[in-house]
């Protein structure tokens, strides 16, 4: 589902362009009949070729399931966030914008922590439903450790880690979640799950929470 070579190529291209000034973008760059626009036009050409590739690849895919569609919406929000944060330094990420407001690093830790918890809830619910022994009780500490793969100390350490290390963790965690939950069948989406709320929300609701949480969190 993910083409890591393509993603790395795009990121490397963006990294190359990030420090360029307006004057740098006016340097000569010739592509076919375009010889006056400068390096800036290389960006437009690259974007167009990527969009063309997206159409071609989409035409070759099988029809997506509802879960895959939901995860696609989440992935778009994830990529928008990564784009917004691209090139941000550690000091910038730790800067408090105003009194009683969160730094970018704090906001990112909140997003990442929520996604770890969302994923644990969905994974546990699917495991129990597929085994035919789901119950509405909350996950035990032992199951939480088994499902998330980290204890409370390790989780707290991640939440207090550097901005760069959180980005690195998320870039590995995100595609793994997409791959894992893309197998969810349509008839599993309405199955109940247990988190902190009294309401046992459906797995469908939990999947949509990934994207919704991205949208809601910047208001912090």
Secondary structure as the mmCIF struct_conf table of DSSP 4:
data_model
#
loop_
_struct_conf.conf_type_id
_struct_conf.id
_struct_conf.beg_label_comp_id
_struct_conf.beg_label_asym_id
_struct_conf.beg_label_seq_id
_struct_conf.end_label_comp_id
_struct_conf.end_label_asym_id
_struct_conf.end_label_seq_id
HELX_RH_AL_P HELX_RH_AL_P1 UNK A 4 UNK A 18
TURN_TY1_P TURN_TY1_P1 UNK A 19 UNK A 19
HELX_RH_AL_P HELX_RH_AL_P2 UNK A 22 UNK A 25
TURN_TY1_P TURN_TY1_P2 UNK A 26 UNK A 26
BEND BEND1 UNK A 27 UNK A 27
STRN STRN1 UNK A 31 UNK A 31
TURN_TY1_P TURN_TY1_P3 UNK A 32 UNK A 33
STRN STRN2 UNK A 34 UNK A 34
BEND BEND2 UNK A 36 UNK A 37
TURN_TY1_P TURN_TY1_P4 UNK A 39 UNK A 39
HELX_RH_AL_P HELX_RH_AL_P3 UNK A 40 UNK A 60
BEND BEND3 UNK A 61 UNK A 61
HELX_LH_PP_P HELX_LH_PP_P1 UNK A 62 UNK A 65
HELX_RH_AL_P HELX_RH_AL_P4 UNK A 66 UNK A 85
TURN_TY1_P TURN_TY1_P5 UNK A 86 UNK A 87
HELX_RH_AL_P HELX_RH_AL_P5 UNK A 90 UNK A 93
TURN_TY1_P TURN_TY1_P6 UNK A 94 UNK A 94
BEND BEND4 UNK A 98 UNK A 98
TURN_TY1_P TURN_TY1_P7 UNK A 99 UNK A 100
HELX_RH_AL_P HELX_RH_AL_P6 UNK A 104 UNK A 131
TURN_TY1_P TURN_TY1_P8 UNK A 132 UNK A 132
BEND BEND5 UNK A 136 UNK A 137
HELX_LH_PP_P HELX_LH_PP_P2 UNK A 138 UNK A 140
HELX_RH_AL_P HELX_RH_AL_P7 UNK A 141 UNK A 148
BEND BEND6 UNK A 149 UNK A 149
HELX_RH_AL_P HELX_RH_AL_P8 UNK A 152 UNK A 159
TURN_TY1_P TURN_TY1_P9 UNK A 160 UNK A 160
BEND BEND7 UNK A 161 UNK A 161
HELX_RH_AL_P HELX_RH_AL_P9 UNK A 163 UNK A 181
TURN_TY1_P TURN_TY1_P10 UNK A 182 UNK A 183
HELX_RH_3T_P HELX_RH_3T_P1 UNK A 186 UNK A 188
TURN_TY1_P TURN_TY1_P11 UNK A 189 UNK A 190
BEND BEND8 UNK A 191 UNK A 191
STRN STRN3 UNK A 192 UNK A 192
BEND BEND9 UNK A 195 UNK A 199
STRN STRN4 UNK A 202 UNK A 202
HELX_RH_AL_P HELX_RH_AL_P10 UNK A 203 UNK A 217
TURN_TY1_P TURN_TY1_P12 UNK A 218 UNK A 219
#
